[in-house]
Amino acid sequence: MREGLKGERLSEKERRNLDILNTIRRATEISRADISRLTGLNIVTVSNYINIYVRRGLVQEGGLDVSTGGRRPELVRLNPDYGYTVGIDLGAPHILEDTAIIGTVMNVSSRQIITERVKKEKESVDRFTEKIINLIASLIKNSGISRDKFLGIGMGIWGVLDRYKGTVRYTPESGNVLSYLELQDNIERKFNLPTMVEHDAMVAALGEKWAGIGLEHGVENILFVCSDSSTGIIIRDELYYGASKSAGELNLNPPDSASEEEMKKYCWVSYEHGCCLRSRGIDLGIAAAAKAAVADKKSQPSVILEMAKNDPDLITLNVVVKAAQARDKVAIAILEDAGAYLGAKIAYLINLFNPEAVVIGRGVEKAGNIFFDALRRSVSRWAFEESAKVARVIPSSLGDDSVAVGAGTMVTQRVFSRIG
């Protein structure tokens, strides 16, 4: 499913298709009059579009609404068996104890049918591709759904995308480059299904918008923050990609070389200073901070090492969170520091984009209330009041599945926009 450089821009017809079909999807059952009211389209236009959807089998008619006078209006609903999509989260490049490639099968109503995951490891591109192919094949087989019912495959990938070259700088710190078009073509040939690859933060934002439970109808400006590394941007209900499809990266590009004088003078040149213009890592540096704390003989007593079976290498974000829940002061301080750091970064984004919602995901949402309380305090401290008062900061409602769900949703959205 190769698109032109500006292929993401929706035509007026595509936008109407999306508005009408997504309104039906959200409501489960709804009358034409209510669709007209919610979308702002006149009733004749709505009826003409719905007639097309009914003929195509995407929408079903049936059931009557309560009458307010005259004939009772007929209700319409999506046909959930119209088709199914596969969504794949290709996983973060920073391999932690629970880093996984996650796949899900969804129907057009955004209901997950089956979800599977496989451990992600440091491996060759060929082995990585083979693992993805095996996961997709397993999902299709175990879903019990006829192969001809599948509409396409969507994949969310981590890294800095270059749409002109069809590449992703998959691990920015090491500079490794992967051809996502080659990966896309391999999957497309193997399964003979339209395949799309998009930045994981972008599809996660789309997933929360369409299938999450934290965002009410009418929220049009959303940021999905993947830890402290990247953000998916929805502006006026549409994904914003930028000129080369690489919008949303939150950090400065690590320089190839920097003098010792520069590294001492400018906080953003070196990782040592913890500048908010540089990433602390997928876990916000929480595990590293905990390891340093337990190694420091002057640090106050902590249960972190005990919870890690007395092995510092087993200290992870999850271990620190459990220790904080047990009221361990060292763990609490580490989570509060991480929250304050990410909050400053999000405050900058809120000042810049003025969103209605900022969704936090990619694993750090598991850090819990201690982390989020510190994060929100930091946002309140650093964001302008005018922007901060309308921006809700919430954890991902889809959790680990956010990218996979969003990737499947991306295919559904493409099908919706182009029907008729």
C-alpha positions in Angstrom: 0.0 0.0 0.0 2.5 2.5 -1.2 1.4 6.2 -0.9 2.6 9.5 -2.2 4.5 11.9 0.0 1.3 13.8 0.9 -0.9 10.6 1.0 -1.9 11.3 4.6 -3.9 14.4 3.7 -7.6 13.6 3.6 -9.9 14.8 0.9 -13.3 16.3 1.8 -15.0 13.0 0.9 -12.6 10.9 3.0 -13.1 13.2 5.9 -16.8 12.9 5.7 -16.6 9.1 5.5 -14.5 9.1 8.6 -16.7 11.5 10.5 -19.9 9.5 9.7 -18.5 6.0 10.2 -16.6 6.9 13.4 -19.8 8.5 14.8 -21.7 5.2 14.1 -18.8 3.2 15.6 -18.8 5.2 18.8 -22.5 5.2 19.3 -23.0 1.4 18.5 -26.5 2.2 17.2 -27.6 5.7 16.1 -30.2 7.4 13.9 -29.4 9.4 10.7 -30.7 12.5 12.4 -28.3 12.1 15.3 -25.4 11.5 13.0 -26.3 14.7 11.2 -26.4 16.6 14.5 -23.1 15.2 15.7 -21.2 15.7 12.5 -22.7 19.0 11.3 -23.6 17.4 7.9 -27.1 17.8 6.6 -29.5 14.9 6.8 -29.6 14.3 3.0 -25.8 14.1 2.8 -25.7 11.6 5.7 -28.4 9.4 4.2 -26.6 9.3 0.8 -23.4 8.2 2.4 -25.1 5.6 4.6 -26.9 4.1 1.6 -23.5 3.5 0.1 -22.2 1.9 3.3 -25.3 -0.4 3.5 -24.8 -1.5 -0.1 -21.2 -2.3 0.7 -22.1 -4.3 3.8 -20.2 -2.1 6.2 -23.3 -0.7 7.9 -26.5 -2.5 8.8 -30.0 -1.1 9.3 -32.3 -2.4 12.0 -34.1 -1.3 15.1 -36.1 1.8 15.8 -35.3 4.8 18.0 -37.8 6.5 20.3 -40.1 8.8 18.2 -40.3 12.5 19.1 -43.2 12.8 16.8 -44.1 11.2 13.5 -42.5 8.0 12.2 -39.9 6.4 14.5 -36.4 6.8 13.1 -34.5 3.7 12.0 -31.1 3.0 13.7 -27.9 2.1 11.9 -24.9 0.2 13.2 -21.5 -1.0 11.9 -21.4 -4.6 10.7 -18.6 -5.9 13.0 -18.0 -8.9 10.7 -17.3 -6.6 7.7 -13.6 -7.2 8.1 -10.6 -7.5 10.5 -7.2 -5.9 10.8 -3.9 -7.1 12.2 -2.0 -4.5 14.3 1.7 -5.1 15.2 3.8 -3.2 17.8 7.4 -3.9 16.6 8.6 -3.1 20.1 11.1 -0.5 21.5 14.7 -0.8 20.5 16.0 -0.6 24.1 15.7 -4.3 25.2 14.4 -4.5 28.7 13.1 -7.6 30.6 9.6 -7.2 29.3 10.2 -5.8 25.8 8.0 -7.6 23.4 6.6 -7.6 19.8 2.8 -7.4 20.3 0.2 -8.3 17.8 -3.6 -8.1 17.9 -6.5 -8.8 15.6 -9.4 -6.3 15.7 -12.8 -5.9 14.0 -13.9 -2.7 12.4 -15.7 -1.8 15.7 -12.2 -1.7 17.4 -12.9 -4.8 19.5 -9.8 -6.9 20.0 -10.4 -10.5 19.1 -7.0 -12.0 20.0 -3.7 -10.6 21.2 -0.3 -12.4 21.3 3.2 -11.4 22.1 6.8 -12.7 21.6 9.9 -11.7 23.4 12.0 -9.1 21.5 15.7 -9.8 21.5 18.9 -8.3 19.9 18.8 -10.1 16.6 19.5 -9.7 12.9 17.0 -8.0 10.6 16.2 -11.3 8.9 15.5 -13.0 12.2 13.4 -10.0 13.3 11.4 -10.1 10.1 10.9 -13.9 10.5 9.6 -13.4 14.0 7.1 -10.8 12.8 5.9 -13.1 10.0 5.4 -16.0 12.4 3.5 -13.8 14.8 1.1 -12.5 12.1 0.6 -16.1 10.8 -0.2 -17.3 14.4 -2.7 -14.4 14.9 -4.6 -15.1 11.7 -4.7 -18.9 12.4 -5.6 -18.6 16.1 -8.3 -15.9 15.5 -10.4 -18.5 13.7 -11.4 -15.9 11.1 -11.5 -16.6 7.4 -8.4 -15.3 5.6 -10.5 -13.4 3.1 -12.0 -11.3 5.9 -8.7 -9.5 6.7 -8.5 -6.0 5.4 -4.8 -5.3 6.0 -1.9 -5.2 8.4 -0.6 -2.2 10.3 2.7 -1.9 12.1 4.1 0.7 14.6 7.8 1.1 14.6 10.1 3.0 17.0 12.7 5.5 15.7 13.2 8.6 13.4 11.4 8.0 10.1 12.5 9.4 6.8 9.7 9.1 4.3 11.8 10.2 1.4 14.3 7.3 1.8 11.8 4.8 3.3 14.1 4.3 6.3 13.9 4.5 10.1 16.9 5.3 12.3 15.8 2.5 14.6 18.2 3.2 17.5 19.1 6.9 17.4 22.0 6.5 19.9 23.8 3.9 17.7 22.6 5.3 14.4 21.4 2.0 13.0 19.1 2.4 10.0 16.4 0.0 8.9 14.5 0.1 5.6 10.8 0.0 6.8 9.7 -0.1 3.2 11.6 -3.4 2.7 10.0 -4.8 5.8 6.6 -3.6 4.6 7.0 -5.2 1.2 8.2 -8.5 2.7 5.1 -8.7 4.9 2.8 -7.6 2.1 4.1 -10.3 -0.3 3.9 -13.0 2.4 0.3 -12.4 3.3 -1.0 -10.7 0.2 -2.6 -8.0 2.3 -2.2 -4.2 2.2 0.5 -3.3 4.8 1.2 0.0 6.4 4.1 1.1 8.6 3.9 4.1 10.9 5.7 5.7 13.8 4.7 3.9 17.0 3.8 7.2 18.8 1.6 8.2 16.0 -0.4 5.0 15.9 -0.6 4.9 19.7 -2.2 8.4 19.6 -4.7 7.1 17.0 -5.4 4.0 19.1 -6.2 6.0 22.2 -8.4 8.3 20.2 -10.4 5.5 18.6 -10.3 2.6 21.0 -9.2 4.1 24.4 -11.5 5.0 27.2 -9.8 8.1 28.6 -10.8 10.5 25.8 -14.4 11.7 25.4 -16.0 12.5 22.0 -15.0 15.9 20.7 -11.4 15.9 21.9 -9.5 16.9 18.7 -6.0 17.9 19.9 -4.1 15.0 21.5 -0.5 14.2 22.3 0.7 10.6 23.0 4.0 10.7 24.8 6.2 7.6 24.5 8.2 7.8 27.6 10.5 10.8 27.0 11.5 10.0 23.5 8.8 10.8 21.0 5.2 12.0 20.7 2.3 11.2 18.5 0.5 14.4 17.5 -3.2 14.7 16.6 -4.3 18.2 15.5 -7.9 18.9 14.7 -8.6 15.2 14.6 -5.9 14.3 12.1 -2.4 12.9 12.6 0.4 15.5 12.0 3.4 13.9 10.3 5.6 16.8 9.3 7.4 17.3 6.0 9.4 14.0 6.0 7.1 12.0 8.3 9.5 12.5 11.2 7.6 14.9 13.4 7.3 14.2 17.1 10.8 13.5 18.2 11.4 15.1 21.6 15.1 15.2 21.8 18.1 16.8 20.2 20.0 14.6 17.8 23.1 13.3 19.6 26.1 14.9 18.0 28.7 12.8 16.3 31.4 14.6 18.2 31.6 17.2 20.9 34.6 18.8 22.6 35.1 18.3 26.3 34.6 22.0 26.7 31.2 21.8 25.0 30.1 18.9 27.1 30.9 20.8 30.3 29.4 24.0 29.2 26.1 22.9 27.6 23.7 20.6 29.4 22.1 19.4 26.2 25.3 18.1 24.7 25.9 15.4 27.2 23.6 12.8 28.8 25.4 13.3 32.1 23.4 16.5 33.0 19.9 15.0 32.7 18.8 17.9 30.5 15.2 17.6 29.4 16.3 18.1 25.8 18.0 14.7 25.9 16.3 11.3 26.6 16.9 9.4 29.8 15.8 6.2 28.1 12.7 4.1 27.7 12.3 3.8 31.5 13.3 7.5 32.2 16.5 6.3 33.8 14.6 4.9 36.8 16.4 1.6 36.9 19.8 3.2 36.5 19.0 5.7 39.3 18.0 2.8 41.6 21.1 0.8 40.9 23.2 3.9 41.7 21.3 4.4 44.9 21.8 0.9 46.2 25.5 1.0 45.3 25.9 4.2 47.3 27.0 3.3 50.8 25.8 6.7 52.0 22.3 6.2 50.7 19.5 5.5 53.1 18.3 1.9 53.5 16.1 0.5 50.8 14.2 -2.7 49.9 14.9 -2.3 46.2 17.9 -4.6 46.2 16.1 -7.2 48.3 13.1 -7.1 45.8 15.6 -7.7 43.0 16.8 -10.9 44.7 20.0 -9.1 45.8 21.2 -8.8 42.2 21.6 -5.2 40.9 21.2 -6.4 37.3 17.7 -7.4 38.1 16.6 -3.9 39.2 14.0 -2.7 36.7 11.3 -0.1 36.5 8.8 -2.6 37.8 11.0 -3.4 40.9 11.3 0.3 41.8 7.5 0.7 41.4 6.8 -2.2 43.7 9.3 -0.8 46.3 7.6 2.6 46.1 4.2 0.9 46.7 5.8 -0.6 49.8 6.6 3.0 50.9 10.3 2.7 50.3 11.7 6.2 50.5 14.5 5.8 48.0 12.1 4.3 45.4 9.6 7.1 46.0 12.3 9.8 45.5 13.4 8.2 42.3 9.9 8.1 40.9 9.2 11.7 42.0 12.4 12.8 40.3 11.4 11.0 37.0 7.9 12.5 37.2 9.3 16.0 37.7 11.7 15.6 34.8 9.0 14.3 32.4 6.5 16.9 33.6 8.9 19.7 32.6 9.1 18.2 29.1 5.3 17.8 28.8 4.8 21.4 30.1 6.9 22.6 27.1 4.7 20.5 24.7 1.5 21.9 26.3 2.8 25.4 25.9 3.7 24.6 22.3 0.6 22.6 21.1 -2.1 23.7 23.5 -3.7 20.2 23.5 -6.9 19.0 25.3 -5.2 15.8 26.4 -1.7 14.4 26.9 -1.6 10.6 27.1 1.5 8.9 28.7 2.5 5.5 27.5 5.3 3.1 26.3 5.6 1.5 29.8 6.2 4.5 32.1 2.4 4.7 32.7 3.0 1.7 35.0 4.9 3.9 37.4 1.7 4.7 39.3 0.3 7.5 41.3 3.5 8.6 43.0 5.0 9.2 39.5 1.9 10.9 38.1 1.4 13.2 41.0 4.9 14.5 40.7 4.5 14.7 36.9 1.3 16.8 37.2 2.9 19.1 39.8 5.7 19.7 37.4 3.4 20.4 34.6 1.5 22.9 36.7 4.7 24.6 37.7 6.2 25.0 34.2 3.2 25.2 31.8 1.4 28.5 31.2 -1.9 28.6 33.1 -3.9 29.3 29.9 -2.7 26.1 28.3 -2.4 23.9 31.4 -6.0 24.5 32.6 -7.4 22.7 29.5 -4.9 19.9 29.2 -5.6 16.6 31.0 -2.5 14.5 31.6 -3.6 10.8 31.8 -2.0 7.3 31.5 -2.6 5.2 28.4 -5.9 3.3 28.8 -4.7 0.6 26.4 -1.4 0.0 28.2 1.0 -2.3 26.5 -1.5 -2.8 23.6 -1.7 0.9 22.6 0.7 0.7 19.6 -0.7 -2.6 18.3 -4.3 -1.4 18.6 -3.4 1.9 17.0 -1.6 0.1 14.1 -4.8 -2.0 13.4 -6.9 1.1 13.8 -4.8 2.9 11.1 -5.9 0.2 8.6 -9.5 0.5 9.7 -9.3 4.3 9.3 -7.9 3.9 5.8 -10.7 1.5 4.9 -13.4 3.8 6.3 -12.0 6.9 4.5 -11.9 5.2 1.1 -15.2 3.3 1.0 -17.7 4.4 -1.6 
